[in-house]
Amino acid sequence: MFPAANSSRVTVIGAVVMVTMLMMAEAASKHPRKRSDDSVEQTVSLQLDPALLLPSRNPRPLHNASISPWTYNTSHDESLFPPTLSEARCLLKGCLDLEGKEDQNLQSRLIWYQVMVLKRVRTEGAEHSYHYRLETRNIPVGCTCVRHMVHVQE
C-alpha cells in the first residue's frame, strides 16, 4: 500500500519536472536529427534542479473516506522519470452505503489520469549514451461510485 500523500508528492514532482522541461525546450537551441521516416527529432538539454521542487501539502487522505475506497500499488521502472508510479486499485465492486455496507446496486470504477514521464532510451550509434523521450501514461488515480450502465438493444 502506498500513502496518498506520497502519491501526491510524486505527481507534483512529475508535474514540476514536466513544466520545467517544456519551458527549457522552448528556450533551448534545437538540434534537428533526421529519422528513418523523414520526421525531424529534436533534442534539448535538460537540467533537473531539486531546489525548484515545491513541498506538497498533506491533503486529507480520500482513499479511505470515499464510498468507493481504494488502495495504491506501486510500480518501479529505473528507465522512467519519475521511476516510481502509484496506481489505484478499487477495494470493492460495489459502493458503501450509509451504514458502511457494500451496495451492489452501484459500482466502484477507476478514475484515470494521463501523466507525462521521461523514458530513458539508448542513443543510436553510441554504446553508453542515453537520452530521454517524453511519453504519456494513463494511470488509475482513485475510484468513484457510478450507477450500473444499461444498454438497450433493439
Phi and psi in radians as a Rosetta constraint file:
Dihedral C 1 N 2 CA 2 C 2 CIRCULARHARMONIC -2.165 0.35
Dihedral N 2 CA 2 C 2 N 3 CIRCULARHARMONIC 2.134 0.35
Dihedral C 2 N 3 CA 3 C 3 CIRCULARHARMONIC -1.055 0.35
Dihedral N 3 CA 3 C 3 N 4 CIRCULARHARMONIC 2.552 0.35
Dihedral C 3 N 4 CA 4 C 4 CIRCULARHARMONIC -1.095 0.35
Dihedral N 4 CA 4 C 4 N 5 CIRCULARHARMONIC -0.592 0.35
Dihedral C 4 N 5 CA 5 C 5 CIRCULARHARMONIC -1.102 0.35
Dihedral N 5 CA 5 C 5 N 6 CIRCULARHARMONIC -0.742 0.35
Dihedral C 5 N 6 CA 6 C 6 CIRCULARHARMONIC -1.188 0.35
Dihedral N 6 CA 6 C 6 N 7 CIRCULARHARMONIC -0.612 0.35
Dihedral C 6 N 7 CA 7 C 7 CIRCULARHARMONIC -1.103 0.35
Dihedral N 7 CA 7 C 7 N 8 CIRCULARHARMONIC -0.716 0.35
Dihedral C 7 N 8 CA 8 C 8 CIRCULARHARMONIC -1.113 0.35
Dihedral N 8 CA 8 C 8 N 9 CIRCULARHARMONIC -0.702 0.35
Dihedral C 8 N 9 CA 9 C 9 CIRCULARHARMONIC -1.102 0.35
Dihedral N 9 CA 9 C 9 N 10 CIRCULARHARMONIC -0.765 0.35
Dihedral C 9 N 10 CA 10 C 10 CIRCULARHARMONIC -1.078 0.35
Dihedral N 10 CA 10 C 10 N 11 CIRCULARHARMONIC -0.726 0.35
Dihedral C 10 N 11 CA 11 C 11 CIRCULARHARMONIC -1.128 0.35
Dihedral N 11 CA 11 C 11 N 12 CIRCULARHARMONIC -0.771 0.35
Dihedral C 11 N 12 CA 12 C 12 CIRCULARHARMONIC -1.123 0.35
Dihedral N 12 CA 12 C 12 N 13 CIRCULARHARMONIC -0.778 0.35
Dihedral C 12 N 13 CA 13 C 13 CIRCULARHARMONIC -1.060 0.35
Dihedral N 13 CA 13 C 13 N 14 CIRCULARHARMONIC -0.801 0.35
Dihedral C 13 N 14 CA 14 C 14 CIRCULARHARMONIC -1.061 0.35
Dihedral N 14 CA 14 C 14 N 15 CIRCULARHARMONIC -0.733 0.35
Dihedral C 14 N 15 CA 15 C 15 CIRCULARHARMONIC -1.138 0.35
Dihedral N 15 CA 15 C 15 N 16 CIRCULARHARMONIC -0.755 0.35
Dihedral C 15 N 16 CA 16 C 16 CIRCULARHARMONIC -1.102 0.35
Dihedral N 16 CA 16 C 16 N 17 CIRCULARHARMONIC -0.749 0.35
Dihedral C 16 N 17 CA 17 C 17 CIRCULARHARMONIC -1.098 0.35
Dihedral N 17 CA 17 C 17 N 18 CIRCULARHARMONIC -0.753 0.35
Dihedral C 17 N 18 CA 18 C 18 CIRCULARHARMONIC -1.141 0.35
Dihedral N 18 CA 18 C 18 N 19 CIRCULARHARMONIC -0.753 0.35
Dihedral C 18 N 19 CA 19 C 19 CIRCULARHARMONIC -1.107 0.35
Dihedral N 19 CA 19 C 19 N 20 CIRCULARHARMONIC -0.765 0.35
Dihedral C 19 N 20 CA 20 C 20 CIRCULARHARMONIC -1.061 0.35
Dihedral N 20 CA 20 C 20 N 21 CIRCULARHARMONIC -0.757 0.35
Dihedral C 20 N 21 CA 21 C 21 CIRCULARHARMONIC -1.129 0.35
Dihedral N 21 CA 21 C 21 N 22 CIRCULARHARMONIC -0.725 0.35
Dihedral C 21 N 22 CA 22 C 22 CIRCULARHARMONIC -1.133 0.35
Dihedral N 22 CA 22 C 22 N 23 CIRCULARHARMONIC -0.664 0.35
Dihedral C 22 N 23 CA 23 C 23 CIRCULARHARMONIC -1.150 0.35
Dihedral N 23 CA 23 C 23 N 24 CIRCULARHARMONIC -0.705 0.35
Dihedral C 23 N 24 CA 24 C 24 CIRCULARHARMONIC -1.188 0.35
Dihedral N 24 CA 24 C 24 N 25 CIRCULARHARMONIC -0.637 0.35
Dihedral C 24 N 25 CA 25 C 25 CIRCULARHARMONIC -1.100 0.35
Dihedral N 25 CA 25 C 25 N 26 CIRCULARHARMONIC -0.633 0.35
Dihedral C 25 N 26 CA 26 C 26 CIRCULARHARMONIC -1.183 0.35
Dihedral N 26 CA 26 C 26 N 27 CIRCULARHARMONIC -0.694 0.35
Dihedral C 26 N 27 CA 27 C 27 CIRCULARHARMONIC -1.585 0.35
Dihedral N 27 CA 27 C 27 N 28 CIRCULARHARMONIC -0.417 0.35
Dihedral C 27 N 28 CA 28 C 28 CIRCULARHARMONIC -1.334 0.35
Dihedral N 28 CA 28 C 28 N 29 CIRCULARHARMONIC 2.739 0.35
Dihedral C 28 N 29 CA 29 C 29 CIRCULARHARMONIC -1.260 0.35
Dihedral N 29 CA 29 C 29 N 30 CIRCULARHARMONIC 2.548 0.35
Dihedral C 29 N 30 CA 30 C 30 CIRCULARHARMONIC -1.798 0.35
Dihedral N 30 CA 30 C 30 N 31 CIRCULARHARMONIC 2.459 0.35
Dihedral C 30 N 31 CA 31 C 31 CIRCULARHARMONIC -2.070 0.35
Dihedral N 31 CA 31 C 31 N 32 CIRCULARHARMONIC 1.587 0.35
Dihedral C 31 N 32 CA 32 C 32 CIRCULARHARMONIC -1.189 0.35
Dihedral N 32 CA 32 C 32 N 33 CIRCULARHARMONIC 2.442 0.35
Dihedral C 32 N 33 CA 33 C 33 CIRCULARHARMONIC -2.269 0.35
Dihedral N 33 CA 33 C 33 N 34 CIRCULARHARMONIC 2.369 0.35
Dihedral C 33 N 34 CA 34 C 34 CIRCULARHARMONIC -1.382 0.35
Dihedral N 34 CA 34 C 34 N 35 CIRCULARHARMONIC 2.395 0.35
Dihedral C 34 N 35 CA 35 C 35 CIRCULARHARMONIC -1.869 0.35
Dihedral N 35 CA 35 C 35 N 36 CIRCULARHARMONIC 3.007 0.35
Dihedral C 35 N 36 CA 36 C 36 CIRCULARHARMONIC -1.106 0.35
Dihedral N 36 CA 36 C 36 N 37 CIRCULARHARMONIC -0.436 0.35
Dihedral C 36 N 37 CA 37 C 37 CIRCULARHARMONIC -1.654 0.35
Dihedral N 37 CA 37 C 37 N 38 CIRCULARHARMONIC 0.336 0.35
Dihedral C 37 N 38 CA 38 C 38 CIRCULARHARMONIC 1.156 0.35
Dihedral N 38 CA 38 C 38 N 39 CIRCULARHARMONIC 0.157 0.35
Dihedral C 38 N 39 CA 39 C 39 CIRCULARHARMONIC -1.511 0.35
Dihedral N 39 CA 39 C 39 N 40 CIRCULARHARMONIC 2.757 0.35
Dihedral C 39 N 40 CA 40 C 40 CIRCULARHARMONIC -1.741 0.35
Dihedral N 40 CA 40 C 40 N 41 CIRCULARHARMONIC 2.231 0.35
Dihedral C 40 N 41 CA 41 C 41 CIRCULARHARMONIC -1.726 0.35
Dihedral N 41 CA 41 C 41 N 42 CIRCULARHARMONIC 2.296 0.35
Dihedral C 41 N 42 CA 42 C 42 CIRCULARHARMONIC -1.848 0.35
Dihedral N 42 CA 42 C 42 N 43 CIRCULARHARMONIC 2.384 0.35
Dihedral C 42 N 43 CA 43 C 43 CIRCULARHARMONIC -2.063 0.35
Dihedral N 43 CA 43 C 43 N 44 CIRCULARHARMONIC 2.307 0.35
Dihedral C 43 N 44 CA 44 C 44 CIRCULARHARMONIC -2.233 0.35
Dihedral N 44 CA 44 C 44 N 45 CIRCULARHARMONIC 2.644 0.35
Dihedral C 44 N 45 CA 45 C 45 CIRCULARHARMONIC -1.390 0.35
Dihedral N 45 CA 45 C 45 N 46 CIRCULARHARMONIC 2.611 0.35
Dihedral C 45 N 46 CA 46 C 46 CIRCULARHARMONIC -2.341 0.35
Dihedral N 46 CA 46 C 46 N 47 CIRCULARHARMONIC 2.196 0.35
Dihedral C 46 N 47 CA 47 C 47 CIRCULARHARMONIC -2.131 0.35
Dihedral N 47 CA 47 C 47 N 48 CIRCULARHARMONIC 2.138 0.35
Dihedral C 47 N 48 CA 48 C 48 CIRCULARHARMONIC -1.660 0.35
Dihedral N 48 CA 48 C 48 N 49 CIRCULARHARMONIC 2.196 0.35
Dihedral C 48 N 49 CA 49 C 49 CIRCULARHARMONIC -1.988 0.35
Dihedral N 49 CA 49 C 49 N 50 CIRCULARHARMONIC 1.842 0.35
Dihedral C 49 N 50 CA 50 C 50 CIRCULARHARMONIC -1.044 0.35
Dihedral N 50 CA 50 C 50 N 51 CIRCULARHARMONIC -0.369 0.35
Dihedral C 50 N 51 CA 51 C 51 CIRCULARHARMONIC -1.162 0.35
Dihedral N 51 CA 51 C 51 N 52 CIRCULARHARMONIC -0.360 0.35
Dihedral C 51 N 52 CA 52 C 52 CIRCULARHARMONIC -1.421 0.35
Dihedral N 52 CA 52 C 52 N 53 CIRCULARHARMONIC -0.225 0.35
Dihedral C 52 N 53 CA 53 C 53 CIRCULARHARMONIC -1.290 0.35
Dihedral N 53 CA 53 C 53 N 54 CIRCULARHARMONIC 2.268 0.35
Dihedral C 53 N 54 CA 54 C 54 CIRCULARHARMONIC -1.556 0.35
Dihedral N 54 CA 54 C 54 N 55 CIRCULARHARMONIC 2.420 0.35
Dihedral C 54 N 55 CA 55 C 55 CIRCULARHARMONIC -1.182 0.35
Dihedral N 55 CA 55 C 55 N 56 CIRCULARHARMONIC 2.419 0.35
Dihedral C 55 N 56 CA 56 C 56 CIRCULARHARMONIC -1.518 0.35
Dihedral N 56 CA 56 C 56 N 57 CIRCULARHARMONIC 2.559 0.35
Dihedral C 56 N 57 CA 57 C 57 CIRCULARHARMONIC -1.339 0.35
Dihedral N 57 CA 57 C 57 N 58 CIRCULARHARMONIC 2.670 0.35
Dihedral C 57 N 58 CA 58 C 58 CIRCULARHARMONIC -1.610 0.35
Dihedral N 58 CA 58 C 58 N 59 CIRCULARHARMONIC 1.605 0.35
Dihedral C 58 N 59 CA 59 C 59 CIRCULARHARMONIC -1.259 0.35
Dihedral N 59 CA 59 C 59 N 60 CIRCULARHARMONIC 2.817 0.35
Dihedral C 59 N 60 CA 60 C 60 CIRCULARHARMONIC -1.074 0.35
Dihedral N 60 CA 60 C 60 N 61 CIRCULARHARMONIC 2.234 0.35
Dihedral C 60 N 61 CA 61 C 61 CIRCULARHARMONIC -1.160 0.35
Dihedral N 61 CA 61 C 61 N 62 CIRCULARHARMONIC 2.049 0.35
Dihedral C 61 N 62 CA 62 C 62 CIRCULARHARMONIC -1.508 0.35
Dihedral N 62 CA 62 C 62 N 63 CIRCULARHARMONIC -0.388 0.35
Dihedral C 62 N 63 CA 63 C 63 CIRCULARHARMONIC -1.068 0.35
Dihedral N 63 CA 63 C 63 N 64 CIRCULARHARMONIC -0.473 0.35
Dihedral C 63 N 64 CA 64 C 64 CIRCULARHARMONIC -1.736 0.35
Dihedral N 64 CA 64 C 64 N 65 CIRCULARHARMONIC -0.277 0.35
Dihedral C 64 N 65 CA 65 C 65 CIRCULARHARMONIC -1.592 0.35
Dihedral N 65 CA 65 C 65 N 66 CIRCULARHARMONIC -0.170 0.35
Dihedral C 65 N 66 CA 66 C 66 CIRCULARHARMONIC -1.349 0.35
Dihedral N 66 CA 66 C 66 N 67 CIRCULARHARMONIC 2.697 0.35
Dihedral C 66 N 67 CA 67 C 67 CIRCULARHARMONIC -1.376 0.35
Dihedral N 67 CA 67 C 67 N 68 CIRCULARHARMONIC -0.081 0.35
Dihedral C 67 N 68 CA 68 C 68 CIRCULARHARMONIC -2.230 0.35
Dihedral N 68 CA 68 C 68 N 69 CIRCULARHARMONIC 1.291 0.35
Dihedral C 68 N 69 CA 69 C 69 CIRCULARHARMONIC -1.178 0.35
Dihedral N 69 CA 69 C 69 N 70 CIRCULARHARMONIC 2.705 0.35
Dihedral C 69 N 70 CA 70 C 70 CIRCULARHARMONIC -2.509 0.35
Dihedral N 70 CA 70 C 70 N 71 CIRCULARHARMONIC 2.947 0.35
Dihedral C 70 N 71 CA 71 C 71 CIRCULARHARMONIC -2.245 0.35
Dihedral N 71 CA 71 C 71 N 72 CIRCULARHARMONIC 2.972 0.35
Dihedral C 71 N 72 CA 72 C 72 CIRCULARHARMONIC -1.996 0.35
Dihedral N 72 CA 72 C 72 N 73 CIRCULARHARMONIC 2.394 0.35
Dihedral C 72 N 73 CA 73 C 73 CIRCULARHARMONIC -1.929 0.35
Dihedral N 73 CA 73 C 73 N 74 CIRCULARHARMONIC 2.485 0.35
Dihedral C 73 N 74 CA 74 C 74 CIRCULARHARMONIC -1.918 0.35
Dihedral N 74 CA 74 C 74 N 75 CIRCULARHARMONIC 2.527 0.35
Dihedral C 74 N 75 CA 75 C 75 CIRCULARHARMONIC -2.131 0.35
Dihedral N 75 CA 75 C 75 N 76 CIRCULARHARMONIC 2.571 0.35
Dihedral C 75 N 76 CA 76 C 76 CIRCULARHARMONIC -2.224 0.35
Dihedral N 76 CA 76 C 76 N 77 CIRCULARHARMONIC 2.230 0.35
Dihedral C 76 N 77 CA 77 C 77 CIRCULARHARMONIC -2.457 0.35
Dihedral N 77 CA 77 C 77 N 78 CIRCULARHARMONIC 1.918 0.35
Dihedral C 77 N 78 CA 78 C 78 CIRCULARHARMONIC -1.122 0.35
Dihedral N 78 CA 78 C 78 N 79 CIRCULARHARMONIC -0.314 0.35
Dihedral C 78 N 79 CA 79 C 79 CIRCULARHARMONIC -1.467 0.35
Dihedral N 79 CA 79 C 79 N 80 CIRCULARHARMONIC -0.015 0.35
Dihedral C 79 N 80 CA 80 C 80 CIRCULARHARMONIC -1.950 0.35
Dihedral N 80 CA 80 C 80 N 81 CIRCULARHARMONIC 2.662 0.35
Dihedral C 80 N 81 CA 81 C 81 CIRCULARHARMONIC -2.221 0.35
Dihedral N 81 CA 81 C 81 N 82 CIRCULARHARMONIC 2.075 0.35
Dihedral C 81 N 82 CA 82 C 82 CIRCULARHARMONIC -1.272 0.35
Dihedral N 82 CA 82 C 82 N 83 CIRCULARHARMONIC 2.574 0.35
Dihedral C 82 N 83 CA 83 C 83 CIRCULARHARMONIC -1.291 0.35
Dihedral N 83 CA 83 C 83 N 84 CIRCULARHARMONIC -0.345 0.35
Dihedral C 83 N 84 CA 84 C 84 CIRCULARHARMONIC -2.028 0.35
Dihedral N 84 CA 84 C 84 N 85 CIRCULARHARMONIC 2.218 0.35
Dihedral C 84 N 85 CA 85 C 85 CIRCULARHARMONIC -2.121 0.35
Dihedral N 85 CA 85 C 85 N 86 CIRCULARHARMONIC 2.418 0.35
Dihedral C 85 N 86 CA 86 C 86 CIRCULARHARMONIC -1.773 0.35
Dihedral N 86 CA 86 C 86 N 87 CIRCULARHARMONIC 2.315 0.35
Dihedral C 86 N 87 CA 87 C 87 CIRCULARHARMONIC -2.160 0.35
Dihedral N 87 CA 87 C 87 N 88 CIRCULARHARMONIC 2.305 0.35
Dihedral C 87 N 88 CA 88 C 88 CIRCULARHARMONIC -1.333 0.35
Dihedral N 88 CA 88 C 88 N 89 CIRCULARHARMONIC 2.644 0.35
Dihedral C 88 N 89 CA 89 C 89 CIRCULARHARMONIC -2.443 0.35
Dihedral N 89 CA 89 C 89 N 90 CIRCULARHARMONIC 2.158 0.35
Dihedral C 89 N 90 CA 90 C 90 CIRCULARHARMONIC -1.147 0.35
Dihedral N 90 CA 90 C 90 N 91 CIRCULARHARMONIC 2.396 0.35
Dihedral C 90 N 91 CA 91 C 91 CIRCULARHARMONIC -1.501 0.35
Dihedral N 91 CA 91 C 91 N 92 CIRCULARHARMONIC -0.363 0.35
Dihedral C 91 N 92 CA 92 C 92 CIRCULARHARMONIC -2.225 0.35
Dihedral N 92 CA 92 C 92 N 93 CIRCULARHARMONIC 2.708 0.35
Dihedral C 92 N 93 CA 93 C 93 CIRCULARHARMONIC -1.423 0.35
Dihedral N 93 CA 93 C 93 N 94 CIRCULARHARMONIC -0.650 0.35
Dihedral C 93 N 94 CA 94 C 94 CIRCULARHARMONIC -1.702 0.35
Dihedral N 94 CA 94 C 94 N 95 CIRCULARHARMONIC -2.768 0.35
Dihedral C 94 N 95 CA 95 C 95 CIRCULARHARMONIC -2.254 0.35
Dihedral N 95 CA 95 C 95 N 96 CIRCULARHARMONIC 2.767 0.35
Dihedral C 95 N 96 CA 96 C 96 CIRCULARHARMONIC -1.397 0.35
Dihedral N 96 CA 96 C 96 N 97 CIRCULARHARMONIC 2.422 0.35
Dihedral C 96 N 97 CA 97 C 97 CIRCULARHARMONIC -1.599 0.35
Dihedral N 97 CA 97 C 97 N 98 CIRCULARHARMONIC -2.988 0.35
Dihedral C 97 N 98 CA 98 C 98 CIRCULARHARMONIC -1.119 0.35
Dihedral N 98 CA 98 C 98 N 99 CIRCULARHARMONIC -0.454 0.35
Dihedral C 98 N 99 CA 99 C 99 CIRCULARHARMONIC -1.578 0.35
Dihedral N 99 CA 99 C 99 N 100 CIRCULARHARMONIC 0.007 0.35
Dihedral C 99 N 100 CA 100 C 100 CIRCULARHARMONIC 1.487 0.35
Dihedral N 100 CA 100 C 100 N 101 CIRCULARHARMONIC 0.242 0.35
Dihedral C 100 N 101 CA 101 C 101 CIRCULARHARMONIC -1.701 0.35
Dihedral N 101 CA 101 C 101 N 102 CIRCULARHARMONIC 2.625 0.35
Dihedral C 101 N 102 CA 102 C 102 CIRCULARHARMONIC -1.278 0.35
Dihedral N 102 CA 102 C 102 N 103 CIRCULARHARMONIC 2.238 0.35
Dihedral C 102 N 103 CA 103 C 103 CIRCULARHARMONIC -1.821 0.35
Dihedral N 103 CA 103 C 103 N 104 CIRCULARHARMONIC 1.955 0.35
Dihedral C 103 N 104 CA 104 C 104 CIRCULARHARMONIC -1.367 0.35
Dihedral N 104 CA 104 C 104 N 105 CIRCULARHARMONIC -0.082 0.35
Dihedral C 104 N 105 CA 105 C 105 CIRCULARHARMONIC -1.327 0.35
Dihedral N 105 CA 105 C 105 N 106 CIRCULARHARMONIC -0.179 0.35
Dihedral C 105 N 106 CA 106 C 106 CIRCULARHARMONIC -2.121 0.35
Dihedral N 106 CA 106 C 106 N 107 CIRCULARHARMONIC 2.818 0.35
Dihedral C 106 N 107 CA 107 C 107 CIRCULARHARMONIC -2.168 0.35
Dihedral N 107 CA 107 C 107 N 108 CIRCULARHARMONIC 2.451 0.35
Dihedral C 107 N 108 CA 108 C 108 CIRCULARHARMONIC -1.496 0.35
Dihedral N 108 CA 108 C 108 N 109 CIRCULARHARMONIC 2.240 0.35
Dihedral C 108 N 109 CA 109 C 109 CIRCULARHARMONIC -2.240 0.35
Dihedral N 109 CA 109 C 109 N 110 CIRCULARHARMONIC 2.553 0.35
Dihedral C 109 N 110 CA 110 C 110 CIRCULARHARMONIC -1.215 0.35
Dihedral N 110 CA 110 C 110 N 111 CIRCULARHARMONIC 2.558 0.35
Dihedral C 110 N 111 CA 111 C 111 CIRCULARHARMONIC -1.815 0.35
Dihedral N 111 CA 111 C 111 N 112 CIRCULARHARMONIC 2.146 0.35
Dihedral C 111 N 112 CA 112 C 112 CIRCULARHARMONIC -1.764 0.35
Dihedral N 112 CA 112 C 112 N 113 CIRCULARHARMONIC 2.553 0.35
Dihedral C 112 N 113 CA 113 C 113 CIRCULARHARMONIC -2.452 0.35
Dihedral N 113 CA 113 C 113 N 114 CIRCULARHARMONIC 2.389 0.35
Dihedral C 113 N 114 CA 114 C 114 CIRCULARHARMONIC -1.615 0.35
Dihedral N 114 CA 114 C 114 N 115 CIRCULARHARMONIC 2.187 0.35
Dihedral C 114 N 115 CA 115 C 115 CIRCULARHARMONIC -2.075 0.35
Dihedral N 115 CA 115 C 115 N 116 CIRCULARHARMONIC 2.718 0.35
Dihedral C 115 N 116 CA 116 C 116 CIRCULARHARMONIC -1.758 0.35
Dihedral N 116 CA 116 C 116 N 117 CIRCULARHARMONIC 2.409 0.35
Dihedral C 116 N 117 CA 117 C 117 CIRCULARHARMONIC -2.296 0.35
Dihedral N 117 CA 117 C 117 N 118 CIRCULARHARMONIC 2.782 0.35
Dihedral C 117 N 118 CA 118 C 118 CIRCULARHARMONIC -1.790 0.35
Dihedral N 118 CA 118 C 118 N 119 CIRCULARHARMONIC 2.214 0.35
Dihedral C 118 N 119 CA 119 C 119 CIRCULARHARMONIC -1.831 0.35
Dihedral N 119 CA 119 C 119 N 120 CIRCULARHARMONIC 2.170 0.35
Dihedral C 119 N 120 CA 120 C 120 CIRCULARHARMONIC -1.402 0.35
Dihedral N 120 CA 120 C 120 N 121 CIRCULARHARMONIC 2.131 0.35
Dihedral C 120 N 121 CA 121 C 121 CIRCULARHARMONIC -2.264 0.35
Dihedral N 121 CA 121 C 121 N 122 CIRCULARHARMONIC 2.580 0.35
Dihedral C 121 N 122 CA 122 C 122 CIRCULARHARMONIC -1.260 0.35
Dihedral N 122 CA 122 C 122 N 123 CIRCULARHARMONIC 2.371 0.35
Dihedral C 122 N 123 CA 123 C 123 CIRCULARHARMONIC -1.347 0.35
Dihedral N 123 CA 123 C 123 N 124 CIRCULARHARMONIC 2.294 0.35
Dihedral C 123 N 124 CA 124 C 124 CIRCULARHARMONIC -1.089 0.35
Dihedral N 124 CA 124 C 124 N 125 CIRCULARHARMONIC 2.378 0.35
Dihedral C 124 N 125 CA 125 C 125 CIRCULARHARMONIC 1.433 0.35
Dihedral N 125 CA 125 C 125 N 126 CIRCULARHARMONIC -0.072 0.35
Dihedral C 125 N 126 CA 126 C 126 CIRCULARHARMONIC -2.159 0.35
Dihedral N 126 CA 126 C 126 N 127 CIRCULARHARMONIC 2.120 0.35
Dihedral C 126 N 127 CA 127 C 127 CIRCULARHARMONIC -1.150 0.35
Dihedral N 127 CA 127 C 127 N 128 CIRCULARHARMONIC -0.757 0.35
Dihedral C 127 N 128 CA 128 C 128 CIRCULARHARMONIC -2.025 0.35
Dihedral N 128 CA 128 C 128 N 129 CIRCULARHARMONIC 0.481 0.35
Dihedral C 128 N 129 CA 129 C 129 CIRCULARHARMONIC -1.958 0.35
Dihedral N 129 CA 129 C 129 N 130 CIRCULARHARMONIC 2.385 0.35
Dihedral C 129 N 130 CA 130 C 130 CIRCULARHARMONIC -2.260 0.35
Dihedral N 130 CA 130 C 130 N 131 CIRCULARHARMONIC 2.763 0.35
Dihedral C 130 N 131 CA 131 C 131 CIRCULARHARMONIC -2.418 0.35
Dihedral N 131 CA 131 C 131 N 132 CIRCULARHARMONIC 2.959 0.35
Dihedral C 131 N 132 CA 132 C 132 CIRCULARHARMONIC -1.959 0.35
Dihedral N 132 CA 132 C 132 N 133 CIRCULARHARMONIC 2.340 0.35
Dihedral C 132 N 133 CA 133 C 133 CIRCULARHARMONIC -1.930 0.35
Dihedral N 133 CA 133 C 133 N 134 CIRCULARHARMONIC 2.324 0.35
Dihedral C 133 N 134 CA 134 C 134 CIRCULARHARMONIC -1.347 0.35
Dihedral N 134 CA 134 C 134 N 135 CIRCULARHARMONIC 2.193 0.35
Dihedral C 134 N 135 CA 135 C 135 CIRCULARHARMONIC -2.309 0.35
Dihedral N 135 CA 135 C 135 N 136 CIRCULARHARMONIC 2.824 0.35
Dihedral C 135 N 136 CA 136 C 136 CIRCULARHARMONIC -1.977 0.35
Dihedral N 136 CA 136 C 136 N 137 CIRCULARHARMONIC 2.583 0.35
Dihedral C 136 N 137 CA 137 C 137 CIRCULARHARMONIC -2.325 0.35
Dihedral N 137 CA 137 C 137 N 138 CIRCULARHARMONIC 2.478 0.35
Dihedral C 137 N 138 CA 138 C 138 CIRCULARHARMONIC -1.707 0.35
Dihedral N 138 CA 138 C 138 N 139 CIRCULARHARMONIC 2.102 0.35
Dihedral C 138 N 139 CA 139 C 139 CIRCULARHARMONIC -2.214 0.35
Dihedral N 139 CA 139 C 139 N 140 CIRCULARHARMONIC 2.522 0.35
Dihedral C 139 N 140 CA 140 C 140 CIRCULARHARMONIC -1.337 0.35
Dihedral N 140 CA 140 C 140 N 141 CIRCULARHARMONIC 2.258 0.35
Dihedral C 140 N 141 CA 141 C 141 CIRCULARHARMONIC -1.946 0.35
Dihedral N 141 CA 141 C 141 N 142 CIRCULARHARMONIC -0.174 0.35
Dihedral C 141 N 142 CA 142 C 142 CIRCULARHARMONIC -3.136 0.35
Dihedral N 142 CA 142 C 142 N 143 CIRCULARHARMONIC -3.035 0.35
Dihedral C 142 N 143 CA 143 C 143 CIRCULARHARMONIC -2.258 0.35
Dihedral N 143 CA 143 C 143 N 144 CIRCULARHARMONIC 2.649 0.35
Dihedral C 143 N 144 CA 144 C 144 CIRCULARHARMONIC -2.350 0.35
Dihedral N 144 CA 144 C 144 N 145 CIRCULARHARMONIC 2.851 0.35
Dihedral C 144 N 145 CA 145 C 145 CIRCULARHARMONIC -1.779 0.35
Dihedral N 145 CA 145 C 145 N 146 CIRCULARHARMONIC 2.248 0.35
Dihedral C 145 N 146 CA 146 C 146 CIRCULARHARMONIC -2.310 0.35
Dihedral N 146 CA 146 C 146 N 147 CIRCULARHARMONIC 2.787 0.35
Dihedral C 146 N 147 CA 147 C 147 CIRCULARHARMONIC -1.382 0.35
Dihedral N 147 CA 147 C 147 N 148 CIRCULARHARMONIC 2.696 0.35
Dihedral C 147 N 148 CA 148 C 148 CIRCULARHARMONIC -1.063 0.35
Dihedral N 148 CA 148 C 148 N 149 CIRCULARHARMONIC 2.491 0.35
Dihedral C 148 N 149 CA 149 C 149 CIRCULARHARMONIC -1.622 0.35
Dihedral N 149 CA 149 C 149 N 150 CIRCULARHARMONIC 2.333 0.35
Dihedral C 149 N 150 CA 150 C 150 CIRCULARHARMONIC -1.977 0.35
Dihedral N 150 CA 150 C 150 N 151 CIRCULARHARMONIC 2.143 0.35
Dihedral C 150 N 151 CA 151 C 151 CIRCULARHARMONIC -1.785 0.35
Dihedral N 151 CA 151 C 151 N 152 CIRCULARHARMONIC 2.087 0.35
Dihedral C 151 N 152 CA 152 C 152 CIRCULARHARMONIC -1.591 0.35
Dihedral N 152 CA 152 C 152 N 153 CIRCULARHARMONIC 2.172 0.35
Dihedral C 152 N 153 CA 153 C 153 CIRCULARHARMONIC -1.915 0.35
Dihedral N 153 CA 153 C 153 N 154 CIRCULARHARMONIC 2.425 0.35
